[in-house]
C-alpha cells in the first residue's frame, strides 16, 4: 500500500496538478497508509516531530516573502536592473545575480513565483532570444543557487539538522559549490547574446521604494544576520524567521499594506499540508523497505568518487520522483552527522532537477507563472539550456565541494 500511495502521489506531482488536487491525493495517501498499517502511528509521530521546525520556518518565510512583494521589493529590484542593464547580455547577467540574492535569503520558491513575473515584465517587448534566455536563467538559477544557505531551499532545511553544522559552517562549505553552479548557469544564459545597447522594456518598472519598502528591506538584512548569529547560540532559524515574520506582518497591517485576512492566506497552509502528507507517505515507504533498498545504492566514504556518486544518485532520483521526496528518501539512507555525504546529496537534489520540468517544485511553479503570462519558452529551448548547464554545474559543484572539504 505504501508504494502504491507514493507512486500515485509522485505522478500527481510530476504532472503539475493544482495545489488542491495534490493536497487531496496526498491526504488520501496518508489515510491509506495509516489505515492499512503500512505507517505505524509511532513512526508518523516521529516524522511530524522532525518536520515541525522546518514547517514552521516555511510558514514564516512565506509570510516574509509576501510582505516583501507587497512592499514593492521585487518590482524595485527589477526596475533597477532594467535601468542599469544596457544590453541583452548585461540583462541576463543581472537577472541571474538578482535571482541568486532572492533565492539565498527568501528561498527558491520566491524566485520562481514572485521574481518570475517581474522578469516577464522586464523583458516585455524585447527582441528574441533575450526573453527566453532571461526566463530560462531565472528557472535554472532558482535551483542552482539554492545551495548557499540552509534557508535557501526546503531540501536544505530538511537536511541541515542532520549535518551537525552551524548556519555559518554550512554556508562556508557550500559557497564555492554555489559560486561554480551560478557561474555555469549565468554563462549558458548569457552566451552568444550581444553586448550592445538594446531597446528598453515596453513596460518599465519603478526602481524606487517607499518608507515601508525600505523598512522591509532592512528587516531582510536583519533576518540574514539573525540566522548567522542564532546558530552560534543554539537558536533554531525558525524562531528568527517567526519573529521577523510577525513584525513585518503587523507592520504591513498597521500601514494598510495588507488586510488582516490576507495574512492568513500568506501562510500557504495548503502547500504546508501537502509537504506533511508527502513526508508521511515517504516515511511509510521507507518503513516498508524502501529505505533499506536505497541504502545499498548510496556510496560509502567522503572521497570525490563517493560524493559525486551521491550527487548523481540524488539528481537521478529527483528527476524521476521530484527533488523533495528524493531528499526524504536519501536522507534516511545517510547517517546523521555525515556532513560531506549530506552536502553532496544537496548538490544532487538542488542542481540535478534542472534537467526536467518535474524535477523540482520550483520549476513547476515557474512554468505555471510563464504559462499564465503566455511567454513560456519552447520545450526545445528549455532542454537545450538544461542539458548544457546542468551536467557541467553538477560535476564542477561536487568538485568545488570536495576541494573545500579538504581545507575546511
C-alpha positions as CSV (number, residue, x, y, z in Angstrom):
1,X,0.0,0.0,0.0
2,X,2.8,2.4,0.8
3,X,4.5,2.1,-2.6
4,X,1.1,2.4,-4.4
5,X,0.3,5.6,-2.4
6,X,3.8,7.0,-3.1
7,X,3.6,6.2,-6.8
8,X,0.2,7.9,-7.2
9,X,1.3,11.0,-5.4
10,X,4.5,11.3,-7.4
11,X,2.6,11.0,-10.7
12,X,0.3,13.9,-9.5
13,X,3.4,16.0,-8.6
14,X,5.1,15.3,-11.9
15,X,2.0,16.3,-13.9
16,X,2.0,19.6,-12.1
17,X,-1.6,19.3,-10.9
18,X,-3.4,22.1,-9.0
19,X,-2.3,22.5,-5.3
20,X,-5.7,21.4,-4.0
21,X,-5.6,18.2,-6.1
22,X,-2.1,17.5,-4.9
23,X,-3.2,18.0,-1.3
24,X,-6.3,15.8,-1.7
25,X,-4.2,13.0,-3.2
26,X,-1.6,13.4,-0.5
27,X,-4.1,13.3,2.4
28,X,-5.8,10.3,0.8
29,X,-2.4,8.5,0.7
30,X,-1.8,9.3,4.3
31,X,-5.2,7.9,5.3
32,X,-4.5,4.8,3.3
33,X,-1.1,4.0,4.8
34,X,-2.3,4.7,8.3
35,X,-5.5,2.5,8.0
36,X,-3.6,-0.3,6.3
37,X,-0.9,-0.3,9.0
38,X,1.9,0.5,6.4
39,X,2.7,3.5,8.6
40,X,2.6,2.9,12.3
41,X,1.3,5.8,14.3
42,X,4.6,6.0,16.3
43,X,6.6,6.5,13.0
44,X,4.1,9.1,11.9
45,X,4.5,10.9,15.2
46,X,8.3,10.9,14.9
47,X,8.1,12.2,11.3
48,X,5.9,15.1,12.4
49,X,8.3,15.9,15.3
50,X,11.2,16.1,12.9
51,X,9.3,18.2,10.4
52,X,8.0,20.7,13.0
53,X,10.8,23.3,12.8
54,X,11.0,23.0,9.1
55,X,7.3,23.6,8.5
56,X,7.3,26.5,11.0
57,X,10.2,28.1,9.1
58,X,8.4,27.5,5.8
59,X,5.3,29.3,7.0
60,X,7.3,32.3,8.3
61,X,9.3,32.6,5.1
62,X,6.0,32.6,3.1
63,X,4.8,35.5,5.2
64,X,8.0,37.4,4.9
65,X,8.2,36.9,1.1
66,X,4.6,38.0,0.6
67,X,5.2,41.2,2.6
68,X,8.3,41.8,0.6
69,X,6.2,41.6,-2.6
70,X,3.6,44.0,-1.2
71,X,6.3,46.4,-0.2
72,X,7.5,46.5,-3.8
73,X,10.9,45.0,-3.3
74,X,10.8,42.7,-6.3
75,X,9.5,45.4,-8.6
76,X,12.0,47.9,-7.4
77,X,14.9,45.4,-7.9
78,X,13.6,44.7,-11.4
79,X,13.4,48.4,-12.1
80,X,17.0,48.9,-11.0
81,X,18.1,46.1,-13.3
82,X,16.0,47.5,-16.2
83,X,17.7,50.9,-15.7
84,X,21.3,49.7,-15.3
85,X,21.4,46.8,-17.9
86,X,22.2,48.3,-21.3
87,X,22.5,45.1,-23.4
88,X,20.9,41.7,-23.6
89,X,24.0,40.1,-22.0
90,X,24.0,42.5,-19.2
91,X,20.3,42.0,-18.6
92,X,20.6,38.2,-18.3
93,X,23.6,38.5,-16.0
94,X,21.8,41.0,-13.8
95,X,18.7,38.7,-13.7
96,X,20.9,35.8,-12.7
97,X,22.6,37.7,-9.9
98,X,19.4,39.1,-8.6
99,X,17.9,35.6,-8.7
100,X,20.8,34.4,-6.5
101,X,20.2,37.1,-3.9
102,X,16.5,36.4,-3.7
103,X,17.0,32.7,-3.6
104,X,19.6,32.9,-0.9
105,X,17.5,34.9,1.5
106,X,13.9,34.1,0.6
107,X,14.3,30.7,-0.9
108,X,14.0,29.4,-4.5
109,X,10.2,29.5,-4.4
110,X,10.3,33.3,-4.0
111,X,12.4,33.4,-7.2
112,X,10.1,31.1,-9.1
113,X,6.8,32.6,-8.0
114,X,7.4,36.3,-7.2
115,X,10.5,37.2,-9.2
116,X,9.4,35.5,-12.4
117,X,6.5,37.9,-13.1
118,X,9.0,40.8,-12.6
119,X,11.3,39.2,-15.2
120,X,8.3,38.8,-17.5
121,X,7.6,42.4,-17.3
122,X,11.3,43.3,-17.6
123,X,11.7,41.5,-20.9
124,X,8.4,42.5,-22.4
125,X,8.8,43.9,-25.9
126,X,12.5,42.9,-26.2
127,X,13.6,41.1,-29.3
128,X,14.4,37.3,-29.2
129,X,16.2,35.5,-27.8
130,X,16.5,37.8,-24.8
131,X,13.1,37.0,-23.2
132,X,13.7,33.2,-23.4
133,X,17.2,33.5,-22.1
134,X,16.2,35.7,-19.1
135,X,13.3,33.5,-18.2
136,X,15.2,30.2,-18.5
137,X,18.0,31.7,-16.5
138,X,15.5,32.6,-13.7
139,X,14.3,29.0,-13.6
140,X,17.7,27.4,-13.7
141,X,19.2,29.9,-11.2
142,X,16.4,29.3,-8.6
143,X,17.6,25.7,-8.2
144,X,21.3,26.1,-8.9
145,X,21.8,28.9,-6.4
146,X,19.7,27.3,-3.6
147,X,22.7,25.5,-2.2
148,X,24.2,28.5,-0.4
149,X,22.2,28.8,2.9
150,X,20.2,26.3,4.9
151,X,17.2,28.6,4.4
152,X,17.5,28.8,0.6
153,X,15.6,25.6,-0.2
154,X,13.2,23.3,1.6
155,X,15.6,20.4,0.8
156,X,18.3,22.3,2.7
157,X,16.0,22.7,5.7
158,X,15.3,19.0,5.8
159,X,19.0,18.0,5.6
160,X,20.6,20.8,7.7
161,X,19.8,19.4,11.2
162,X,21.4,16.1,10.3
163,X,24.7,17.7,9.2
164,X,25.5,18.9,12.7
165,X,26.8,22.1,11.2
166,X,26.1,25.7,12.2
167,X,24.5,28.1,9.8
168,X,27.8,29.8,9.0
169,X,29.7,26.5,8.7
170,X,27.1,25.2,6.2
171,X,27.3,28.4,4.1
172,X,31.1,28.3,4.2
173,X,31.2,24.7,2.8
174,X,28.6,25.4,0.2
175,X,29.7,28.8,-1.0
176,X,32.3,27.6,-3.6
177,X,29.9,25.0,-5.0
178,X,27.2,27.6,-5.3
179,X,29.5,30.0,-7.0
180,X,30.5,27.4,-9.6
181,X,26.9,26.5,-10.3
182,X,25.9,30.1,-10.5
183,X,28.8,30.8,-12.9
184,X,27.8,28.0,-15.2
185,X,24.1,28.9,-15.4
186,X,25.0,32.6,-16.0
187,X,27.4,31.7,-18.7
188,X,24.9,29.5,-20.5
189,X,22.2,32.1,-20.2
190,X,24.3,35.0,-21.5
191,X,26.4,33.2,-24.1
192,X,26.2,34.5,-27.7
193,X,24.0,37.4,-26.6
194,X,25.0,40.8,-27.9
195,X,26.7,43.2,-25.5
196,X,25.4,46.3,-27.2
197,X,22.6,48.7,-26.3
198,X,19.2,47.3,-26.8
199,X,15.6,48.5,-26.7
200,X,14.0,49.1,-23.3
201,X,11.1,47.1,-22.0
202,X,7.7,48.3,-23.1
203,X,6.5,48.3,-19.5
204,X,9.3,49.8,-17.4
205,X,9.4,49.0,-13.7
206,X,9.7,51.6,-10.9
207,X,13.2,51.4,-9.3
208,X,12.2,53.2,-6.0
209,X,10.9,52.1,-2.6
210,X,8.7,54.0,-0.2
211,X,9.3,54.1,3.6
212,X,7.7,50.7,4.3
213,X,9.7,49.2,1.4
214,X,12.9,50.5,2.9
215,X,12.0,49.1,6.3
216,X,11.1,45.8,4.8
217,X,14.5,45.6,3.1
218,X,16.2,46.5,6.4
219,X,14.2,43.7,8.1
220,X,15.6,41.2,5.5
221,X,19.1,42.3,6.3
222,X,18.4,41.8,10.0
223,X,16.9,38.4,9.1
224,X,20.0,37.2,7.4
225,X,22.3,38.4,10.2
226,X,19.9,36.8,12.7
227,X,20.3,33.4,11.0
228,X,24.1,33.6,11.3
229,X,24.1,34.7,15.0
230,X,21.3,32.4,16.1
231,X,23.1,29.2,15.1
232,X,26.1,30.2,17.2
233,X,24.0,30.5,20.3
234,X,21.9,27.3,19.6
235,X,18.7,29.1,18.5
236,X,17.0,27.4,15.5
237,X,16.4,29.6,12.4
238,X,12.6,29.0,12.7
239,X,12.5,31.4,15.7
240,X,14.4,34.2,14.0
241,X,12.1,33.8,10.9
242,X,9.0,33.7,13.1
243,X,9.9,37.0,14.9
244,X,10.7,38.8,11.7
245,X,7.5,37.5,10.0
246,X,5.4,38.7,12.9
247,X,6.9,42.1,12.9
248,X,6.6,42.5,9.2
249,X,3.0,41.2,9.1
250,X,2.0,43.6,11.9
251,X,3.7,46.5,10.1
252,X,2.0,45.7,6.8
253,X,-1.4,45.5,8.5
254,X,-0.8,48.6,10.6
255,X,0.2,50.7,7.5
256,X,-2.7,49.4,5.4
257,X,-0.5,47.5,3.0
258,X,-2.3,44.2,3.9
259,X,-5.7,43.3,5.2
260,X,-5.5,41.0,8.3
261,X,-7.4,38.2,6.4
262,X,-4.7,38.3,3.7
263,X,-2.0,37.5,6.3
264,X,-3.7,34.1,6.9
265,X,-3.7,33.2,3.2
266,X,0.0,34.1,3.0
267,X,0.9,31.2,5.2
268,X,0.2,28.8,2.3
269,X,-1.4,26.2,4.5
270,X,-2.3,24.0,1.5
271,X,1.3,23.7,0.5
272,X,2.5,23.0,4.1
273,X,-0.1,20.3,4.5
274,X,1.0,18.8,1.2
275,X,4.6,18.7,2.4
276,X,3.3,16.9,5.6
277,X,1.3,14.4,3.5
278,X,4.2,13.7,1.2
279,X,6.6,13.2,4.1
280,X,4.3,10.8,5.8
281,X,3.8,8.7,2.6
282,X,7.6,8.6,2.0
283,X,8.0,7.6,5.7
284,X,5.6,4.7,5.1
285,X,7.5,3.6,2.0
286,X,10.8,3.7,3.9
287,X,9.3,1.7,6.8
288,X,8.1,-0.8,4.2
289,X,11.6,-1.4,2.8
290,X,12.4,1.5,0.5
291,X,15.0,2.9,2.9
292,X,17.0,-0.4,3.0
293,X,16.8,-0.7,-0.8
294,X,18.1,2.8,-1.3
295,X,20.8,2.5,1.3
296,X,22.5,-0.2,-0.8
297,X,22.9,2.3,-3.6
298,X,24.5,5.1,-1.6
299,X,28.3,5.1,-2.0
300,X,30.3,4.9,1.2
301,X,33.0,7.4,2.2
302,X,33.8,11.0,1.6
303,X,36.2,10.8,-1.3
304,X,35.5,12.6,-4.6
305,X,34.1,9.5,-6.2
306,X,31.7,8.8,-3.4
307,X,30.5,12.4,-3.2
308,X,30.0,12.5,-7.0
309,X,28.1,9.2,-6.8
310,X,25.8,10.5,-4.1
311,X,25.1,13.7,-6.1
312,X,24.4,11.8,-9.3
313,X,22.1,9.4,-7.4
314,X,20.3,12.4,-5.9
315,X,20.0,14.1,-9.3
316,X,18.6,10.9,-10.9
317,X,16.1,10.3,-8.2
318,X,15.0,13.9,-8.2
319,X,14.3,13.9,-11.9
320,X,12.3,10.6,-11.5
321,X,10.3,11.4,-8.4
322,X,10.8,15.1,-7.7
323,X,13.6,16.6,-5.5
324,X,11.5,16.8,-2.3
325,X,10.7,13.1,-2.0
326,X,14.1,12.2,-3.3
327,X,15.6,14.2,-0.4
328,X,13.4,12.4,2.1
329,X,14.3,9.0,0.7
330,X,18.0,9.5,0.6
331,X,18.2,11.4,3.8
332,X,17.1,8.2,5.6
333,X,19.9,6.2,3.9
334,X,22.7,8.5,5.1
335,X,23.7,8.5,8.7
336,X,23.2,11.7,10.7
337,X,26.4,13.7,11.1
338,X,27.9,12.5,7.8
339,X,28.2,16.1,6.6
340,X,30.2,15.5,3.4
341,X,27.7,13.0,2.1
342,X,24.7,15.1,3.1
343,X,26.1,18.2,1.4
344,X,26.8,16.1,-1.7
345,X,23.2,14.9,-1.6
346,X,22.0,18.6,-1.6
347,X,24.2,19.3,-4.6
348,X,22.4,16.5,-6.4
349,X,18.8,17.3,-5.4
350,X,19.3,21.1,-5.9
351,X,21.2,21.3,-9.2
352,X,20.2,18.0,-10.7
353,X,16.5,18.7,-11.0
354,X,17.2,21.4,-13.6
355,X,17.2,18.8,-16.3
356,X,13.4,18.3,-16.3
357,X,10.2,20.4,-15.6
358,X,9.0,18.0,-12.9
359,X,12.4,17.6,-11.1
360,X,11.7,20.5,-8.8
361,X,8.6,22.0,-7.3
362,X,10.2,25.5,-8.0
363,X,10.4,24.7,-11.8
364,X,6.8,23.6,-11.8
365,X,5.8,26.8,-10.1
366,X,8.0,28.8,-12.6
367,X,6.3,27.1,-15.5
368,X,2.9,27.9,-14.2
369,X,3.8,31.6,-14.0
370,X,5.3,31.9,-17.5
371,X,2.3,29.9,-19.0
372,X,-0.1,32.3,-17.3
373,X,1.7,35.2,-19.0
374,X,1.8,33.4,-22.4
375,X,5.6,33.8,-22.5
376,X,6.7,30.2,-21.8
377,X,10.0,29.4,-23.7
378,X,9.8,26.5,-26.1
379,X,10.5,23.0,-24.8
380,X,13.5,22.7,-27.1
381,X,15.0,25.9,-25.6
382,X,14.4,24.6,-22.1
383,X,16.1,21.3,-22.7
384,X,18.9,22.7,-24.7
385,X,19.7,25.1,-21.8
386,X,19.2,22.4,-19.2
387,X,21.3,19.7,-20.8
388,X,24.2,22.1,-21.4
389,X,24.2,23.8,-17.9
390,X,23.1,21.0,-15.5
391,X,25.8,18.3,-16.1
392,X,28.6,20.8,-16.1
393,X,27.3,22.6,-13.0
394,X,26.7,19.4,-11.1
395,X,30.2,17.9,-11.7
396,X,32.0,21.2,-11.0
397,X,29.9,21.9,-7.9
398,X,30.8,18.5,-6.5
399,X,34.5,19.2,-7.3
400,X,34.3,22.5,-5.5
401,X,32.6,20.9,-2.5
402,X,35.2,18.2,-2.3
403,X,38.1,20.7,-2.6
404,X,36.5,22.9,0.1
405,X,36.2,19.9,2.5
406,X,39.9,19.2,2.1
407,X,40.6,22.6,3.6
408,X,37.7,23.3,5.9
